[in-house]
């Protein structure tokens, strides 16, 4: 799982406007890395405010 996260992070570093931020955030949640998930979602939503699934996941994490 760690290698998958690293791959997603590499893609985001190369293409910061990518929508791959959402699957990366979900992987962080699965790994219990909630702070990383929140950070990833906030950065992604700055570029893609219309991504409803990401917004809902962020709300769920902040409520926790």
N, C-alpha and C positions, 0 to 999 in steps of 0.2 A: 504494500500500500504506500509505503514511503516513497518508492520510486515513481509511482503514479503522481503523487503530490508534487514531487520535484519536477516532473515533466510538465505538469500544468503551470507551475511557477515559472519555468523557463519560457513557455509559450507566452505567458502574460508579460514577462520581462521584454520579450521581443516585440510583442504586439499588445501594448497596454489597453487598447480599445476593444480587445477581444471579448466576446461574451462567454468565454470559458471560465470566467470568474465564478459563475454560479456552480458548475460542477465541482470546482476546487473548494468552494465554501462548504458544499455538502460533504466532501471528503473530510474536511477539517472537523465537521460536526460528528461524523462517524468515528473519528479518532479521538473525540473528546477535547479537541483543540478549539474551544468555543471563542476565545478571544481572537484567534487567527481567522476564524470564520466571520466574525463580526467585522473585523478590519477589511477582509477581502470583499465582503458584501458592500460595505460603505464605499470603498474605492470603485467597485464595479458599478454601483448605482449612481455615482457621480457622472459616469459616462453613459449609462443606460438607465435613466430614471423610469423608463416605461416597462422594465422587466418586473412584472407583477410577482412572479414566483420568488424572485430574489428578495423583493420587498417583504413578502409574507414570511419568508424564512428569517429575515433580519428582525422582524417584529417578534417572532416566536423566541428567538435567542435573547432579545432584550428583556422580554417578560420574565425569562428564567432568572 
